[in-house]
Amino acid sequence: APVISPIIFSDNFEEFQRGSAVCTVTSGDPPIKISWFKDGHPLLSSSEKSSSRAKQSNSVLSNHYYRSSMFKSPGNQNHQHYYDYLNQIQIVSINDFMSSLIINNISRHHQGTYVCMASSPIATTNISAYLTVKASPMWLLKPVDRVAIAGESLTLDCQTSGQPQPVIRWKFLKNEPYQNEAVPILSSQQIHVLENGSLYLRALESKQSGFYICDASNEINKNSIDSRALIVVTNLPKVTIQNTLGGSSLVGNGPGTLLLKNNIPLFRGYNLDRLVLRKGAQTQLMCSVVSLNHPMNIEWLRPNGETSDEILEKFTHPSLKTSSTSSSAFTSNVYHHDSSRIVLREEIKLNEKRAYLFISHLVREDSGIYSCLGSNINGYSISFIELIVQETPDKPIRLRAKEISSRSVSLHWIVEFHGNSPITSYVVEYRIARKDSKIPSASISSSLSSGLGSNEIDSKRSIQSSNSTTTTTTANQDLIGLEKRFNSFECSEGKSRKDLID
């Protein structure tokens, strides 16, 4: 088998220099054919190139297309350009046992693994060597100008090629007059330089608007290359809800979040507060939208799905009353109706718009989550408030006796509405149904268990008089159950009755 001496490339090849290497077959039976390859692709001698162009141009083009589709050149350059670089490599046969590889103008694309293959009728052998080309930084991906919304995150590309691998440094320059000195950027929790050189910005703030400069350098060229991108951070409107009337409790302040619809950001930064009021009370909810970008809009949405515009549509009745006032701070428009419990009022000043939702007499149906949506040219923000109207619980229904014995009875009932407050106790009363009975009536508190659902209650209690022995009559008995239900709001009167036959 042929024996090949090692191929030697200089360690100091730089772009635009000249270079060569020799493949020498030191032993082996002739005839011997010497071939060169770069990264698995054949390199043709001058005579082979001419012969291929003259006789097999279509085949050569097809073969080149096939090879280019299989190979991704360094730096993701166009494949045809890569083969142009291959064609710049000259293969010169010195004699039957020596072949020279010559590159007159070395490029970074010539870097790679070169193989010399020697073939004889008996066997084939090869040897390889890696050519390193020192090259100054060159752009692969530059950062581009971006517009982002405060609170979002973004990535600025900055990728280069070069040998040695270029060092990436980022700088920041405020987009303000007389600001001409860039400040180096160091990785932190909010800003992080990725391994590929790109810059990741987390939870952007308005103060981060400005020019971001990517600088790339290595030891080959003292002059680094740089590229800058202008990042403009805009703000969504800030939306808050307050209860402007007293006599209520306001609890809770949920964390901000991002709502998605079909993976598209829809609302950002919502908070959920809870407002607890009694039935019949009045409330006024004030929604404030603050925005530096105009125009800005504001809209209420009630739990029943009714929007501010739909509420105003009800005010087309001839008895509609409107009024407008103005001051140095606000311009105010008021919309209300004689027969309506609801009044809408808006106030406007330079960078703030307020919408007041007044409800004069709260009813059960007013309970639910109210939302206020503010928008500007950048997008939407929304804030929520849950209004809870507390009242007495409904009286129990479907009272029935499940188990009856001479000494005890097991009762079951349902409470459909608890009044938006936990029920603290029930009172069960019973009496002898006979009019001539001398046994006084007694009131007892039952032992309760809820195993049939949140609004279904079981009670089991021995029937006893508080001032007599156990009642063991065989006469008809009325069990007057659940005369009172108590919750944290107040007591509700009402009776459910069940006749018990012994």
Secondary structure, DSSP 8 states (H G I E B T S, - for coil): --EE------TT-BTT--EEEEEEEEE--S--EEEEEETTEEE--HHHHHHHHHH-HHHHHHHHHHHHHH---GGG--HHHHHHHHHTEEEEEEETTEEEEEESS--GGG-EEEEEEEE-SS-EEEEEEEE--BEEEEEEE----EEEETT--EEE--EEEEES--EEEEEEE-SSTT----EE----SSEEE-TTS-EEE-S--GGG-EEEEEEEEETTEEEEEEEEEEEEEE---EEEEEE-SSS-EEE------EEEETTEEEEE---EEEEEEETT--EEEEEEEE-SSSS-EEEEE-TTS-BHHHHHHGGGSTT-EEEEEE-SS-EEEEEE-TT-SEEEEEEE-SSEEEEEEEESS--GGG-EEEEEEEEETTEEEEEEEEEEEE------EEEEEEEE-SSEEEEEEE-S--TTS-EEEEEEEEEE--TT--S--EEE--EEE--S-TTEEEEEEE-B-TTSSB----S-EEEEE--EEEESS-EEE--EEEEE--
